Amino acid sequence: MEKKTRILAISDIHGDKRLVRKLAERADKEKIDIVILAGDLTWMESSVENIVGPFIENNKDRKVLLIHGNHETSTTIDFLTDMYPNTKNMHGYAIKHNDVGIFGVGGADFGSHPLSEKDFKLYLEEAHNYIKNMNKKILITHMHPSNTKSEFSGFPGSSSIRKIIENTQPDFAIFGHIHEASGIEEKIGKTRVINVSRKEVVFEI
């Protein structure tokens, strides 16, 4: 029987080192295998120190998966992942971890290097192709899908991200971006759709 993977997901840290330390302590205490940082890790490209390191200082085998949001570029995420082992920029990328396939796209439709709906579609389709035959899947985005509760904020979600969820039906879709929607969870088909923003979630798959 395959061992379940324990995951901690958070977004919109915005350089908050105290929050990172608190989350890293929780990751150690709850034996987290993978930490997902779903964008807006900085405040307009500043405050990159001690955002990733605390998650792996007591567990060098722990994976940390990152994407950029609208406050930083994918190049900044590349800089962070180059500094630490077992970290990966998941923008337009996918990995396999035991029996779980994880794929993602960073960015939003505004901010640093905004993405179009065509961009979201292309990056996600290419990333999903690598893990399409996996039985368990997790989608990571910064932008929220369209027609979800996060749109109460007045910011429309991405129709391309929603279409990918509908077509591929990952077990989980993790995103942030809309702070006021932190912790809201709903379903698209069989997919658990969770806005983590600044309210972390821990789950097993």
C-alpha positions as CSV (number, residue, x, y, z in Angstrom):
1,M,0.0,0.0,0.0
2,E,1.4,3.4,-1.0
3,K,2.3,5.7,1.8
4,K,0.1,8.8,1.8
5,T,1.7,12.2,1.1
6,R,1.2,15.0,3.7
7,I,1.0,18.5,2.2
8,L,1.0,22.0,3.6
9,A,-0.2,24.7,1.2
10,I,-0.1,28.5,1.6
11,S,-0.1,31.5,-0.6
12,D,0.3,35.3,-0.4
13,I,3.0,35.3,2.3
14,H,4.3,38.7,1.0
15,G,7.6,38.5,2.8
16,D,6.1,37.8,6.3
17,K,9.0,36.0,8.0
18,R,7.1,35.4,11.2
19,L,4.4,33.6,9.3
20,V,7.0,31.5,7.5
21,R,8.6,30.5,10.8
22,K,5.3,29.5,12.2
23,L,4.4,27.4,9.2
24,A,7.8,25.8,9.1
25,E,7.3,24.7,12.8
26,R,4.0,23.3,11.9
27,A,5.5,21.4,8.9
28,D,8.1,19.9,11.2
29,K,5.6,19.0,13.9
30,E,3.1,17.4,11.5
31,K,5.7,15.6,9.4
32,I,4.8,17.4,6.1
33,D,6.3,15.8,3.0
34,I,5.6,18.7,0.5
35,V,5.2,22.4,1.1
36,I,3.3,24.3,-1.6
37,L,3.9,28.1,-1.9
38,A,1.3,29.3,-4.3
39,G,2.5,32.7,-5.3
40,D,2.9,36.3,-4.0
41,L,5.7,35.2,-1.8
42,T,7.2,38.7,-1.8
43,W,6.0,42.3,-1.7
44,M,6.8,43.6,-5.2
45,E,10.0,41.5,-5.5
46,S,11.4,42.5,-2.1
47,S,11.7,40.5,1.1
48,V,12.9,37.2,-0.4
49,E,15.1,36.3,2.6
50,N,14.0,33.4,4.8
51,I,10.9,32.5,2.7
52,V,12.0,29.0,1.6
53,G,14.9,28.1,3.9
54,P,13.0,27.6,7.1
55,F,10.8,24.8,5.5
56,I,13.8,22.6,4.8
57,E,16.3,23.5,7.5
58,N,15.2,20.6,9.7
59,N,14.2,18.2,6.9
60,K,16.4,18.3,3.8
61,D,14.2,15.6,2.1
62,R,11.1,17.8,2.2
63,K,10.0,19.2,-1.2
64,V,9.1,22.8,-1.5
65,L,7.1,23.7,-4.7
66,L,6.8,27.3,-5.7
67,I,5.0,29.5,-8.3
68,H,5.1,33.2,-8.8
69,G,2.1,35.4,-8.2
70,N,1.4,39.0,-9.4
71,H,4.0,40.5,-7.0
72,E,7.0,38.7,-8.4
73,T,8.3,37.1,-11.6
74,S,9.0,33.5,-12.4
75,T,12.7,34.6,-12.5
76,T,12.5,35.5,-8.8
77,I,11.2,32.0,-8.1
78,D,14.0,30.5,-10.2
79,F,16.4,32.5,-8.0
80,L,14.9,31.0,-4.8
81,T,14.8,27.5,-6.1
82,D,18.4,27.7,-7.3
83,M,19.4,28.5,-3.7
84,Y,17.9,25.4,-2.0
85,P,17.8,21.6,-2.6
86,N,14.5,19.8,-3.3
87,T,12.7,23.0,-4.4
88,K,11.0,23.4,-7.8
89,N,9.5,26.3,-9.8
90,M,6.1,24.8,-10.9
91,H,5.3,27.4,-13.5
92,G,4.3,25.4,-16.5
93,Y,5.9,22.3,-14.9
94,A,4.9,19.0,-13.4
95,I,6.5,16.5,-11.0
96,K,5.7,13.0,-9.9
97,H,6.0,12.2,-6.2
98,N,5.2,8.6,-5.4
99,D,1.8,8.0,-6.8
100,V,0.9,11.8,-7.0
101,G,1.2,14.0,-10.1
102,I,1.5,17.8,-9.4
103,F,1.3,20.4,-12.1
104,G,1.0,24.2,-12.0
105,V,1.1,27.7,-13.4
106,G,2.1,30.9,-11.7
107,G,1.1,34.5,-12.4
108,A,-2.2,36.4,-12.7
109,D,-3.9,38.5,-15.3
110,F,-2.2,41.6,-14.0
111,G,1.0,42.5,-12.1
112,S,4.5,41.4,-13.0
113,H,4.4,40.0,-16.5
114,P,0.6,39.3,-16.7
115,L,-0.7,36.2,-18.3
116,S,-3.5,35.8,-20.8
117,E,-6.1,33.1,-20.8
118,K,-4.3,31.6,-23.8
119,D,-1.1,31.5,-21.7
120,F,-2.8,29.8,-18.7
121,K,-4.2,27.2,-21.1
122,L,-0.9,26.5,-22.9
123,Y,1.2,26.2,-19.7
124,L,-1.3,24.0,-17.9
125,E,-2.0,21.6,-20.9
126,E,1.8,21.1,-21.4
127,A,2.4,20.5,-17.7
128,H,-0.5,18.2,-17.3
129,N,0.6,16.1,-20.3
130,Y,3.6,14.8,-18.2
131,I,1.4,13.5,-15.4
132,K,-1.8,12.7,-17.3
133,N,-1.7,9.0,-16.4
134,M,-1.2,9.5,-12.7
135,N,-4.1,8.3,-10.5
136,K,-3.8,11.2,-8.1
137,K,-3.2,14.8,-9.1
138,I,-2.8,18.3,-7.6
139,L,-3.1,21.5,-9.5
140,I,-1.3,24.6,-8.2
141,T,-2.1,28.1,-9.5
142,H,-1.9,31.6,-8.1
143,M,-5.0,32.9,-10.0
144,H,-8.4,31.6,-8.9
145,P,-10.7,29.8,-11.3
146,S,-13.7,31.5,-12.7
147,N,-17.2,30.9,-11.3
148,T,-15.9,30.2,-7.8
149,K,-16.7,31.8,-4.5
150,S,-13.4,33.8,-4.6
151,E,-15.1,36.0,-7.2
152,F,-17.1,37.7,-4.5
153,S,-14.1,40.0,-4.3
154,G,-15.0,41.6,-7.6
155,F,-12.0,40.1,-9.3
156,P,-12.9,37.7,-12.1
157,G,-11.2,34.3,-12.1
158,S,-9.6,32.5,-15.0
159,S,-11.8,30.6,-17.3
160,S,-8.8,28.6,-18.6
161,I,-7.9,27.4,-15.2
162,R,-11.5,26.4,-14.6
163,K,-11.6,24.5,-17.9
164,I,-8.5,22.6,-17.0
165,I,-10.0,21.6,-13.7
166,E,-13.2,20.5,-15.4
167,N,-11.3,18.5,-18.0
168,T,-8.6,16.9,-15.9
169,Q,-10.4,16.6,-12.5
170,P,-7.4,16.7,-10.2
171,D,-8.1,15.6,-6.6
172,F,-7.1,19.1,-5.4
173,A,-6.8,22.6,-7.0
174,I,-4.8,24.9,-4.7
175,F,-4.7,28.7,-5.3
176,G,-4.5,32.0,-3.6
177,H,-4.6,35.6,-4.8
178,I,-7.8,36.8,-3.2
179,H,-6.9,37.3,0.4
180,E,-10.5,37.9,1.6
181,A,-11.4,34.4,0.3
182,S,-8.7,32.6,2.5
183,G,-9.9,29.2,3.6
184,I,-12.9,29.0,1.2
185,E,-13.3,25.4,-0.1
186,E,-15.7,24.2,-2.7
187,K,-16.0,21.5,-5.4
188,I,-15.7,21.5,-9.2
189,G,-16.8,18.0,-10.2
190,K,-14.8,15.7,-7.9
191,T,-12.0,18.3,-7.4
192,R,-11.6,19.9,-4.0
193,V,-10.9,23.6,-4.8
194,I,-9.2,25.5,-2.0
195,N,-8.3,29.2,-1.7
196,V,-5.4,29.0,0.7
197,S,-4.2,32.7,0.4
198,R,-3.0,33.5,3.9
199,K,-4.8,30.6,5.6
200,E,-2.7,27.5,5.3
201,V,-4.3,24.1,4.7
202,V,-2.8,20.7,5.5
203,F,-4.1,17.6,3.7
204,E,-3.1,14.0,2.7
205,I,-3.3,12.4,-0.6
